[in-house]
Amino acid sequence: LVGGEKMSKTRLNQIAPADLVETFGVDGFRYHFLADQRFGPDGDFSYEGMVQRYNADLANNLGNLLARVSTIVVRKLDGVGPGPTADGPLADATALAVEEASRRWAEVAPSEALAATWRIIHEANSYLESTEPWKMDPGPDLEQVMGNALEALRITALLALPAIPRSAAEIWRRIGLSGSPEDLRLPEAAAWGGYPAGATVERGAPLFPRITA
């Protein structure tokens, strides 16, 4: 639906997917229609809503998390990613999100699976806001925070892979992981503690550049 009405040629309210992909990218397009439109019933589409969802979830939340973590690791830890702590403050919330996201994907409920995944991103961003690693000097405390944040990104890439495969693979690469997340299986691969200490982290261009409506 567009503005509550069925798309039709006579109403001239049709949406061309190729035009949206040109603006939002393939992953941005996929994410919107999996996260914002419930699987099964009719969905109600608006271009403004798509911009808002893209900027909030992809550019601000996930994109900024990756940028923050990679920038700090490169600048303060010489680009060497530390491993996570076994009982890190993000571990319990992440385990709950993994369980729900895995179950929801199996139920073909993508919007619920992605909502669970984005809880990890929100928790990780809140963790950084509370610990303020950009103010820390290099050392064990900073390594602990960055290791936990990198592990949250690793697990996020696995859980978000069905919706944003290209971006998930790029996150995987930037945080220094080898192989492809597509070769791994949930929920075992998303168990807390899998990020390998010593991986090479790199910065890059914004993963999801903000869009101005």
Secondary structure, DSSP 4 states (H G I P E B T S, - for coil): -BTTB---TTTT----HHHHHHHHHHHHHHHHHHHTS-SSS---B-HHHHHHHIIIIIIIIIIHHHHHHHHHHHHHSTTEEPPPPTT-TTHHHHHHHHHHHHHHHHTT-HHHHHHHHHHHHHHHHHHHHHH-GGGSPSSHHHHHHHHHHHHHHHHHHHHHTTT-HHHHHHHHHHTT--S-GGG--TTGGGSTT-SPTTEEP---S-SS-----
